[in-house]
Amino acid sequence: MNLDVGTLFLIAIPIGFAFSILQAAHWLRWRDPASLWWATTDGLGTAGAVLLLSNQWLPAWIARSLAQTAIFASGLLMWLGFRRFAGQPLPLRIFAVVSLLYFGAFEALRSFVNDLAPLIVLSSFGHGMQHAGIALDLARAPQFDHRRLRAVLVTVFVLQALFYLFRSATAVTVDSDAVFLNTTGLQSATLLIAILGVVLWNVAALWMVNDRHRARGAAAAKA
């Protein structure tokens, strides 16, 4: 069965919403700031997907440029969550500026270039660099409780980064008049891999936060 991008977004929305609720519940239980970042990540990414599917009712700058920026910014929030969990500084201003620049670039391309390929090049390159940055930060994080799980996450983010960059490099194969939500093949495969990545990193994040705070509770009980 060859699913198109629109159908995969319909699958991604309840998954993202469920993980947003789970991450928020973990924050309420443990008050770990990383969980709040991750809950916001899932919520913003889900909102972006909803906007993308609302292209028949909303202006293009919202349903396409703002929606894509929301999904892109959710990746930056995920990155901040991992940095917060690992005790690394949070480059909030830099990430805010990058998000604004991404929106400006996407909207300019959408408005002045009547071709889907440049938009895919921009979005794929942006997501690829995000995942590469997360993998690098995880690999060198000084405070990370799970070495094996860190290795798995680094591998996942590296593979996703490589796939996004490959998608960016091969975007020239996309027909200029193609409709993004109706595309299949490599485009739908990319989104499917992204959904699997969302499931993997969320499960890992929930596990890490639970394990960290249970270990701290056990240590406090012994003291």
C-alpha contacts under 8 A as a table, 3 or more apart, distances in Angstrom:
res1	aa1	res2	aa2	distance
2	N	184	T	6.83
2	N	185	G	7.44
3	L	7	T	6.28
3	L	8	L	6.74
3	L	184	T	6.46
3	L	188	S	6.69
4	D	7	T	5.52
4	D	8	L	6.49
4	D	181	L	6.78
4	D	182	N	5.43
4	D	183	T	5.49
4	D	184	T	4.66
4	D	185	G	7.91
4	D	188	S	5.65
5	V	8	L	5.12
5	V	9	F	6.24
5	V	180	F	7.12
5	V	181	L	4.87
5	V	182	N	5.91
5	V	183	T	5.82
5	V	184	T	6.33
5	V	187	Q	6.92
5	V	188	S	4.92
5	V	191	L	6.96
6	G	9	F	5.15
6	G	10	L	6.47
6	G	53	L	7.06
6	G	181	L	4.44
6	G	182	N	6.16
7	T	10	L	5.07
7	T	11	I	6.54
8	L	11	I	4.96
8	L	12	A	6.10
8	L	188	S	7.27
8	L	191	L	7.02
8	L	192	L	6.91
9	F	12	A	4.80
9	F	13	I	6.14
9	F	49	A	6.25
9	F	53	L	7.76
9	F	191	L	7.99
10	L	13	I	5.55
10	L	14	P	7.56
11	I	14	P	6.40
11	I	15	I	6.91
12	A	15	I	5.17
12	A	16	G	6.04
12	A	46	T	7.58
12	A	49	A	7.86
12	A	195	I	6.34
13	I	16	G	5.24
13	I	17	F	6.13
13	I	46	T	5.36
13	I	49	A	6.58
13	I	50	V	7.16
14	P	17	F	4.99
14	P	18	A	5.98
15	I	18	A	5.22
15	I	19	F	6.30
15	I	199	V	7.91
16	G	19	F	5.25
16	G	20	S	6.10
16	G	42	D	5.24
16	G	43	G	6.77
16	G	45	G	7.18
16	G	46	T	5.48
16	G	198	V	7.82
17	F	20	S	5.03
17	F	21	I	6.36
17	F	42	D	6.62
17	F	43	G	6.24
17	F	46	T	6.30
18	A	21	I	5.23
18	A	22	L	6.27
19	F	22	L	4.88
19	F	23	Q	5.96
19	F	39	A	7.19
19	F	42	D	6.44
19	F	202	N	6.90
20	S	23	Q	5.23
20	S	24	A	6.12
20	S	38	W	7.35
20	S	39	A	4.44
20	S	40	T	6.88
20	S	41	T	7.56
20	S	42	D	4.90
20	S	43	G	5.46
21	I	24	A	5.09
21	I	25	A	6.09
21	I	39	A	6.91
22	L	25	A	5.03
22	L	26	H	6.23
22	L	39	A	7.59
23	Q	26	H	5.03
23	Q	27	W	6.27
23	Q	35	S	5.45
23	Q	36	L	6.82
23	Q	38	W	6.35
23	Q	39	A	4.77
23	Q	206	L	6.98
24	A	27	W	5.01
24	A	28	L	6.25
24	A	35	S	6.65
24	A	36	L	6.13
24	A	39	A	5.30
25	A	28	L	5.07
25	A	29	R	6.22
26	H	29	R	5.01
26	H	30	W	5.92
26	H	31	R	7.38
26	H	32	D	7.80
26	H	35	S	6.42
26	H	206	L	7.40
26	H	209	V	7.90
26	H	210	N	7.95
27	W	30	W	5.31
27	W	31	R	4.56
27	W	32	D	5.53
27	W	33	P	6.98
27	W	35	S	5.16
27	W	36	L	5.75
28	L	31	R	5.52
30	W	209	V	7.95
30	W	210	N	7.98
30	W	213	H	6.97
31	R	35	S	7.72
32	D	35	S	5.65
32	D	36	L	7.16
32	D	209	V	7.39
33	P	36	L	5.23
33	P	37	W	6.57
33	P	81	G	7.73
33	P	84	R	7.13
33	P	85	F	7.71
34	A	37	W	5.14
34	A	38	W	6.27
34	A	80	L	7.85
34	A	81	G	4.56
34	A	82	F	6.78
34	A	84	R	5.53
34	A	85	F	5.37
35	S	38	W	5.02
35	S	39	A	6.02
35	S	81	G	7.04
35	S	205	A	7.86
35	S	206	L	7.88
35	S	209	V	7.61
36	L	39	A	5.03
36	L	40	T	6.22
36	L	81	G	7.84
37	W	40	T	5.19
37	W	41	T	6.13
37	W	77	L	6.04
37	W	78	M	6.62
37	W	80	L	6.89
37	W	81	G	5.00
38	W	41	T	4.75
38	W	42	D	6.29
38	W	77	L	6.90
38	W	78	M	5.60
38	W	81	G	5.77
38	W	202	N	7.96
39	A	42	D	5.36
39	A	43	G	6.17
40	T	43	G	4.98
40	T	44	L	5.91
40	T	74	S	7.51
40	T	77	L	7.24
41	T	44	L	5.38
41	T	45	G	6.09
41	T	74	S	4.55
41	T	75	G	6.79
41	T	77	L	5.34
41	T	78	M	5.52
42	D	45	G	5.20
42	D	46	T	6.04
42	D	74	S	6.96
43	G	46	T	5.18
43	G	47	A	6.17
44	L	47	A	5.00
44	L	48	G	6.19
44	L	70	A	6.07
44	L	71	I	6.75
44	L	73	A	7.81
44	L	74	S	5.62
45	G	48	G	5.06
45	G	49	A	6.35
45	G	70	A	6.13
45	G	71	I	4.58
45	G	72	F	7.83
45	G	73	A	7.91
45	G	74	S	5.28
45	G	75	G	7.92
46	T	49	A	5.07
46	T	50	V	6.29
46	T	71	I	7.74
47	A	50	V	5.07
47	A	51	L	6.26
47	A	67	A	7.65
47	A	70	A	7.38
48	G	51	L	5.11
48	G	52	L	6.26
48	G	66	L	7.58
48	G	67	A	4.32
48	G	68	Q	6.39
48	G	69	T	7.63
48	G	70	A	5.05
48	G	71	I	5.32
49	A	52	L	5.07
49	A	53	L	6.41
49	A	67	A	6.73
49	A	71	I	7.29
50	V	53	L	5.23
50	V	54	S	6.35
50	V	67	A	8.00
51	L	54	S	4.98
51	L	55	N	6.92
51	L	58	L	7.98
51	L	62	I	7.14
51	L	63	A	4.97
51	L	64	R	7.54
51	L	67	A	5.41
52	L	55	N	5.83
52	L	63	A	4.90
52	L	64	R	5.90
52	L	67	A	5.65
52	L	68	Q	7.57
53	L	56	Q	7.89
53	L	63	A	7.40
53	L	181	L	7.92
54	S	57	W	5.64
54	S	58	L	6.13
54	S	63	A	6.15
55	N	58	L	5.37
55	N	59	P	7.07
55	N	60	A	6.66
55	N	63	A	4.94
55	N	64	R	7.25
58	L	62	I	6.42
58	L	63	A	5.77
59	P	62	I	5.50
59	P	63	A	6.13
60	A	63	A	5.03
60	A	64	R	5.39
60	A	65	S	7.06
61	W	64	R	5.58
61	W	65	S	4.93
61	W	66	L	6.08
61	W	107	E	6.61
62	I	65	S	5.76
62	I	66	L	4.64
62	I	67	A	6.09
63	A	66	L	6.34
63	A	67	A	5.43
64	R	67	A	5.16
64	R	68	Q	5.89
65	S	68	Q	5.28
65	S	69	T	6.10
65	S	103	F	6.18
65	S	106	F	5.82
65	S	107	E	5.39
65	S	110	R	7.57
66	L	69	T	4.96
66	L	70	A	6.08
66	L	103	F	6.65
67	A	70	A	5.12
67	A	71	I	6.45
68	Q	71	I	5.15
68	Q	72	F	6.12
68	Q	103	F	7.95
68	Q	123	S	7.68
69	T	72	F	4.87
69	T	73	A	5.88
69	T	99	S	6.71
69	T	102	Y	6.63
69	T	103	F	5.56
70	A	73	A	5.06
70	A	74	S	6.07
71	I	74	S	5.10
71	I	75	G	6.69
72	F	75	G	5.35
72	F	76	L	6.85
72	F	99	S	7.38
72	F	123	S	7.71
72	F	126	G	7.43
72	F	127	H	6.75
73	A	76	L	4.98
73	A	77	L	6.34
73	A	99	S	5.94
74	S	77	L	4.99
74	S	78	M	6.22
75	G	78	M	5.01
75	G	79	W	6.27
75	G	127	H	7.46
75	G	130	Q	6.83
76	L	79	W	4.94
76	L	80	L	6.26
76	L	95	F	6.69
76	L	130	Q	6.97
77	L	80	L	4.91
77	L	81	G	6.20
78	M	81	G	5.02
78	M	82	F	6.49
79	W	82	F	5.31
79	W	83	R	6.28
79	W	130	Q	7.70
79	W	134	I	5.72
80	L	83	R	4.99
80	L	84	R	6.00
80	L	90	L	6.14
80	L	91	P	7.91
81	G	84	R	5.05
81	G	85	F	6.14
82	F	85	F	5.05
82	F	86	A	6.17
82	F	134	I	7.71
82	F	138	L	7.42
83	R	86	A	5.12
83	R	87	G	6.14
83	R	88	Q	4.88
83	R	89	P	6.77
83	R	90	L	6.73
83	R	137	D	7.28
83	R	138	L	7.78
83	R	141	A	7.88
84	R	87	G	5.15
84	R	88	Q	5.79
84	R	89	P	7.09
84	R	90	L	6.98
85	F	88	Q	7.68
85	F	144	F	7.59
86	A	138	L	7.84
86	A	141	A	5.93
86	A	142	P	6.89
86	A	143	Q	4.83
86	A	144	F	5.28
87	G	141	A	7.80
87	G	142	P	7.58
87	G	143	Q	6.01
88	Q	141	A	7.19
91	P	94	I	5.45
91	P	95	F	6.22
92	L	95	F	5.26
92	L	96	A	6.12
93	R	96	A	5.06
93	R	97	V	6.18
94	I	97	V	5.21
94	I	98	V	6.14
95	F	98	V	4.99
95	F	99	S	6.18
96	A	99	S	5.18
96	A	100	L	6.41
97	V	100	L	5.15
97	V	101	L	6.17
98	V	101	L	5.08
98	V	102	Y	6.06
99	S	102	Y	5.02
99	S	103	F	6.27
100	L	103	F	5.13
100	L	104	G	6.23
101	L	104	G	5.05
101	L	105	A	6.09
102	Y	105	A	5.17
102	Y	106	F	6.02
103	F	106	F	5.18
103	F	107	E	5.97
104	G	107	E	5.25
104	G	108	A	6.03
105	A	108	A	5.15
105	A	109	L	6.20
106	F	109	L	5.22
106	F	110	R	6.04
106	F	119	L	6.61
106	F	122	L	7.32
107	E	110	R	5.00
107	E	111	S	5.96
108	A	111	S	5.18
108	A	112	F	6.02
108	A	113	V	7.91
109	L	112	F	5.43
109	L	113	V	5.24
109	L	118	P	7.16
109	L	119	L	6.72
110	R	113	V	5.83
110	R	114	N	6.90
110	R	115	D	7.90
110	R	119	L	7.13
111	S	114	N	7.51
113	V	118	P	7.99
114	N	176	S	7.15
114	N	177	D	7.68
115	D	118	P	6.52
115	D	119	L	7.61
115	D	175	D	7.82
115	D	176	S	4.37
115	D	177	D	6.32
116	L	119	L	5.45
116	L	120	I	6.48
116	L	174	V	7.13
116	L	175	D	7.25
116	L	176	S	5.32
116	L	177	D	6.80
116	L	178	A	6.54
116	L	179	V	7.59
116	L	180	F	7.26
117	A	120	I	5.14
117	A	121	V	6.18
117	A	171	A	5.24
117	A	172	V	5.74
117	A	173	T	7.76
117	A	174	V	5.81
117	A	175	D	7.38
117	A	176	S	6.40
118	P	121	V	4.90
118	P	122	L	6.19
118	P	171	A	7.47
119	L	122	L	5.18
119	L	123	S	6.14
120	I	123	S	5.20
120	I	124	S	5.73
120	I	167	R	7.90
120	I	168	S	6.33
120	I	171	A	6.21
121	V	124	S	5.38
121	V	125	F	5.92
121	V	167	R	7.50
121	V	168	S	4.31
121	V	169	A	6.93
121	V	171	A	6.00
122	L	125	F	5.29
122	L	126	G	6.09
122	L	168	S	7.26
123	S	126	G	5.11
123	S	127	H	6.18
123	S	168	S	7.82
124	S	127	H	5.19
124	S	128	G	5.91
124	S	164	Y	5.07
124	S	165	L	6.19
124	S	167	R	6.37
124	S	168	S	5.04
125	F	128	G	4.99
125	F	129	M	6.15
125	F	164	Y	6.51
125	F	165	L	5.58
125	F	168	S	5.69
126	G	129	M	5.32
126	G	130	Q	6.25
127	H	130	Q	4.97
127	H	131	H	6.25
127	H	161	A	7.13
127	H	164	Y	6.56
128	G	131	H	5.32
128	G	132	A	6.18
128	G	160	Q	6.99
128	G	161	A	4.12
128	G	162	L	6.71
128	G	163	F	7.52
128	G	164	Y	4.87
128	G	165	L	5.40
129	M	132	A	5.00
129	M	133	G	6.06
129	M	161	A	6.56
130	Q	133	G	5.14
130	Q	134	I	6.25
130	Q	161	A	7.51
131	H	134	I	5.06
131	H	135	A	6.14
131	H	157	F	5.17
131	H	158	V	6.59
131	H	160	Q	6.61
131	H	161	A	5.04
132	A	135	A	5.15
132	A	136	L	6.21
132	A	157	F	6.51
132	A	158	V	5.82
132	A	161	A	5.39
133	G	136	L	5.09
133	G	137	D	6.15
134	I	137	D	5.17
134	I	138	L	6.05
134	I	154	V	7.79
134	I	157	F	6.94
135	A	138	L	5.17
135	A	139	A	6.08
135	A	153	L	7.39
135	A	154	V	4.69
135	A	155	T	7.54
135	A	157	F	5.47
135	A	158	V	6.01
136	L	139	A	5.15
136	L	140	R	6.42
136	L	154	V	7.58
137	D	140	R	5.36
137	D	141	A	5.74
138	L	141	A	5.15
138	L	150	R	6.72
138	L	153	L	7.90
138	L	154	V	6.44
139	A	150	R	7.27
139	A	151	A	7.57
139	A	154	V	6.51
141	A	144	F	6.32
144	F	147	R	7.06
144	F	150	R	7.58
145	D	208	M	7.68
145	D	212	R	7.28
146	H	149	L	5.28
146	H	150	R	5.86
146	H	208	M	7.45
147	R	150	R	5.00
147	R	151	A	6.25
148	R	151	A	5.10
148	R	152	V	6.41
149	L	152	V	5.02
149	L	153	L	6.18
149	L	204	A	7.34
150	R	153	L	5.09
150	R	154	V	6.04
151	A	154	V	5.14
151	A	155	T	6.18
152	V	155	T	5.15
152	V	156	V	6.20
153	L	156	V	5.00
153	L	157	F	6.15
153	L	201	W	6.94
153	L	204	A	7.93
154	V	157	F	5.27
154	V	158	V	6.02
155	T	158	V	5.14
155	T	159	L	6.11
156	V	159	L	5.31
156	V	160	Q	6.20
156	V	197	G	7.12
157	F	160	Q	5.02
157	F	161	A	5.99
157	F	197	G	7.97
158	V	161	A	5.03
158	V	162	L	6.21
159	L	162	L	5.15
159	L	163	F	6.18
160	Q	163	F	5.07
160	Q	164	Y	6.11
160	Q	193	I	7.54
160	Q	194	A	7.49
160	Q	197	G	7.72
161	A	164	Y	5.23
161	A	165	L	6.17
162	L	165	L	5.18
162	L	166	F	6.08
163	F	166	F	4.98
163	F	167	R	6.14
163	F	190	T	7.42
164	Y	167	R	4.96
164	Y	168	S	6.16
164	Y	190	T	7.22
165	L	168	S	4.91
165	L	169	A	6.19
166	F	169	A	5.09
166	F	170	T	6.20
167	R	170	T	5.17
167	R	171	A	5.98
167	R	186	L	7.34
167	R	187	Q	7.72
167	R	190	T	7.61
168	S	171	A	5.34
169	A	172	V	7.42
170	T	173	T	6.05
171	A	174	V	5.60
172	V	175	D	7.82
174	V	178	A	7.04
175	D	178	A	5.23
178	A	182	N	7.62
178	A	183	T	7.03
179	V	182	N	5.42
179	V	183	T	6.42
180	F	183	T	5.39
183	T	187	Q	6.27
183	T	188	S	6.74
184	T	187	Q	5.56
184	T	188	S	4.87
184	T	189	A	7.55
185	G	188	S	5.58
185	G	189	A	6.13
186	L	189	A	4.91
186	L	190	T	6.06
187	Q	190	T	5.21
187	Q	191	L	6.59
188	S	191	L	5.11
188	S	192	L	6.13
189	A	192	L	5.00
189	A	193	I	6.18
190	T	193	I	5.19
190	T	194	A	6.18
191	L	194	A	4.84
191	L	195	I	6.19
192	L	195	I	5.13
192	L	196	L	6.35
193	I	196	L	5.08
193	I	197	G	6.11
194	A	197	G	4.92
194	A	198	V	6.22
195	I	198	V	5.03
195	I	199	V	6.40
196	L	199	V	5.17
196	L	200	L	6.24
197	G	200	L	5.06
197	G	201	W	6.11
198	V	201	W	5.50
198	V	202	N	6.00
199	V	202	N	5.36
199	V	203	V	6.12
200	L	203	V	5.34
200	L	204	A	6.17
201	W	204	A	5.00
201	W	205	A	5.95
202	N	205	A	4.99
202	N	206	L	6.10
203	V	206	L	5.24
203	V	207	W	6.14
204	A	207	W	5.10
204	A	208	M	6.08
205	A	208	M	5.11
205	A	209	V	6.22
206	L	209	V	5.40
206	L	210	N	6.18
207	W	210	N	5.23
207	W	211	D	6.01
208	M	211	D	5.14
208	M	212	R	5.98
209	V	212	R	5.18
209	V	213	H	6.27
210	N	213	H	5.53
210	N	214	R	6.04
211	D	214	R	5.21
211	D	215	A	6.02
212	R	215	A	5.25
212	R	216	R	6.27
213	H	216	R	4.92
213	H	217	G	6.02
214	R	217	G	4.99
214	R	218	A	6.16
215	A	218	A	5.10
215	A	219	A	6.14
216	R	219	A	5.04
216	R	220	A	6.07
217	G	220	A	5.09
217	G	221	A	6.17
218	A	221	A	5.08
218	A	222	K	6.38
219	A	222	K	5.22
219	A	223	A	6.34
220	A	223	A	5.17
